[in-house]
């Protein structure tokens, strides 16, 4: 019962966009930013764990 209501809600949200592709966010910029943030976190983690 709960799963069907969640599925209905998600379907309604997906259909409410109307197929517009006018998003101003660039997928490549978001991906590059996420990669940069993860690499920064990896660098910080390796600097703090020098004793291992």
C-alpha positions in Angstrom: 0.0 0.0 0.0 2.7 2.4 1.0 4.9 1.6 -2.0 2.0 2.3 -4.5 1.4 5.7 -3.0 5.1 6.6 -3.2 5.1 5.3 -6.8 2.1 7.5 -7.6 3.6 10.5 -6.0 6.9 10.1 -7.9 5.0 9.6 -11.2 3.0 12.7 -10.6 6.2 14.7 -9.9 7.9 13.4 -13.0 4.9 14.2 -15.2 4.4 17.7 -13.8 7.6 19.0 -15.4 5.9 19.1 -18.7 9.0 18.0 -20.7 10.7 21.3 -20.5 14.5 21.1 -20.7 15.2 24.7 -19.8 17.5 23.9 -16.9 20.3 26.4 -16.4 22.5 23.9 -14.6 25.3 22.4 -16.8 25.7 18.7 -16.1 29.4 18.8 -16.9 30.0 21.7 -14.5 28.2 19.9 -11.8 30.2 16.7 -12.4 33.5 18.6 -12.5 32.6 20.4 -9.3 31.7 17.1 -7.6 34.9 15.5 -8.8 36.9 18.4 -7.5 35.2 18.3 -4.1 35.8 14.6 -3.8 39.4 14.9 -4.8 39.8 17.7 -2.2 38.3 15.5 0.5 40.6 12.6 -0.5 43.6 14.9 -0.3 42.6 16.1 3.1 42.0 12.6 4.4 45.4 11.4 3.2 47.1 14.3 4.8 45.5 13.7 8.2 46.2 9.9 8.2 50.0 10.0 7.7 50.6 7.5 10.5 48.9 4.6 8.7 
